[in-house]
Structure formats: structure tokens, C-alpha cells
Amino acid sequence: MTPSRARAAIGAVLVALALGCAREDKATASDLLISAPTGRLPQLERVWSIAELPDGRVVIPQAGAVLRADPATGDVDTVGRDGEGPGEYKQPFRVLMLHGGVALLDGQLSRLTVWNPDWTVRSTTPLSRYASFGGVLDTVGHAWFEQLPANVSIGEINEAGRPKDSTAIYRMTLPGPAYDTVAKIFEIGKVTIRFGDGATFRPRLYQTPDVWGVLPDGTLWIARGRENRIDRMSPDGRWTVGAPRPFTPIPVTNADRRRMHSFPGLPSSSVLDTMYEPMAETKGPFAEAVAAPDGEVWTRLHQPAGYRRERYAVFPVSGPSTRTVSLPLGRILVAMTARNLYTIHEDDDGFWELERYDRPVEGTP
């Protein structure tokens, strides 16, 4: 072994030890492998949003409850309660740290509730329906949301018959309802899925859509699925087009069909054997994307069937994407903070478990 290779090998071992990494997986030998969680919360519903408190606890909306939990100890209590009064909620949807407090969007009541650090109610503000239905908050007074289809057709066409590059992202100045169009994203069409005597529709499996989000300071980011790059719009409206990350499309095989999730309430194995669901011929570069408050974006990479770990491409705020991080199989990243990564996975009983990991520091291979 040459001296340079020896130094590189020693450095890799030190990084692995520092992050609690597992033994190297031959399929992901170039990745930074992260395997040791620093906390977990079992028996949750699907987690869509997390706010991390200064003391390390997290606030998580669930159906009919907003949990306040410590992943390190497993201790859980609730914030607020079901109802329509101040500090109450009907459909808690998304949370965000807001000027030292915690802000909550309620989809059913169409309002924004903000709690102070001592959990007294700071404010309760009615919102436009669009701001609370799937909205994303920033800390500078906006809710962001994607264009809803005027109608939805079943078949090999995209929603509402719109051109595929015409889906808009809107920015609403709260409390609304005035909003402006700030970006356009690629719209993936839906295909008919048949199972037994039933049918439904959803986007073709393994396509890569444009995925977007908003940083706390009001910066919009868009992970472009066709170009495999991150575009960003600053709060003052200036666009930065990111450097594409090279990728090789992966052919979709019959083995990939076995990996797809069945619909809730349907038996997985028997339905998968008889279900008709068209899939893309090749997999795009990524499946989902998550951003940290500092603007770093991670995209979950599509891989050939039979993979053993989840792989993420790391896109820095500036410069090309060169790093890849690998997490245990089935761990899907749902949130990043300055300190931590939060993932979810489904357990054998159909519940979701949240796990927390140390976030790698910038500069690790």
C-alpha cells in the first residue's frame, strides 16, 4: 500500500469510529456509512414534520396530537389538545421553530398557532385554506405551497392536462390570501393502477419528480429530477442554478416491483403478485430530498434492486456534489438540523419508528 493510500485508509477508519459507522458494505464502499442512532421513538404514525427544541427534544405532529419527545430517553408528552380554542388543534400538520417558539399549521382549522418557549400561546392566526393545506412555513412571514390540480384524470396524462413544466410554487405573505408565483416545477403524470376489482392512480414508480422546500430564511430550493441538481432562489428573488451531479439511469426490473410498498390496508405479497402498476423503464437519480437549515440538500438515491443500505447524495450550498452518505436499510431521512439527522422506518407491526443520528460535519469524505 502506498503512503497516500495508507493515510486515506486511516482517515476513513477514524471517521467511521467517530460516527459510529458499521463495517464497510462492498456495494457502497465509497460512502460515509452511518449506523449508530443516538435516540429513537417507536410506535409513531408517519412523520411528516419535526421541530427540534434547543434542549434536544423534538415536536412531532400526529393525528389528533402534537408530541413533545426526547429521542435519547424515549420520554413523550403532548402539547396542546384536541379542540378549536387557543392552543388546540384538529389536524396538526407542520411545525417549525419560530423566533424561539414553536409554530404549528392546522389543516382542518386553517390557522397558525405559535407557542412561546414556556408553552403558553403566543398567537392564533386564521389562514387561507391554501396556506394550511400542505403549506411550508418560513420564519419571515410566508407560507409556500404547490399548485393544486383543477381536475384529476385517470390515465397516461398528467394532472389537469397541464404542460408538464407548468406546476407552480406559490409564496403567500401571511395571513393571506394574496400570493405570488415564484417558480415552476416538472409535473409527473399519473397512471392507472389496478388490483382485483379496484383501481386507483398515482405517479409512475421510479420516476424522479422535482422536489422542493423552503429554508427558515425564506430561501426556496428545488431538486431538479431530470438534471440532478439543486436550484435556489434567495429571499430577494435571485436564482442560482446548481451544478448537475452525474448519474447513470438504472433499468427497472421485475425485482423492483417486489420492493414497492402496498397501499394501506392491502396484503402486501398477494396483492403485489396480481397488481397492475406501470413503472418507469429506468430509475431517475433520486426518490426524495431533504434540506438542512443551512441550505445543504440530501437526495435519496435510486439503486438497483437488492441494495442493502439507503444512499444519499449531499449537495452543498455552493460547488458540486461529491459526497455520498449511507444509512441503514429502510431508514428514510425526514428532517435535518444543524446537529442531527432524523429518519423513519416501518417496523414489523406497521408502526413507524423515528431514529436520530449525528449529522456528519462538513469536510468529511
Buried (B, 14 or more C-beta within 10 A) or exposed (E): EEEEEEEEEEEBEEBBEEBBBBEBBEBBEEBBBBBEBBBEBEEBBEBBBBBBBEEBBBBBBBEEBBBBBBBEEEEBEBBBEEEEEEBBBBBBBBBBBBEEBBBBBBBEBBBBBBBEEEEEBBBBEEBBEBBBBBBBBBBEEBBBBBBBBEEEBEEEBBBBEBEEEEBBBBBBBBBBEEBEEBBBBBBBBBBBBEBEEEEEBEBBBBBBBBBBBBBBEBBBBBBBBBBBBBBBBEBEEEEEEBBBBEBEBBEBEEEBBEEEEBEEEBEEEEEBEEBEBEBBEBBBBBBBBBBBBBBBBBBBBBBEBEBEBBBBBBBBBEEEBEBBBBBBEEBBBBBBBEEBBBBBBEEEEEEBBBBBBBBBEEEBE
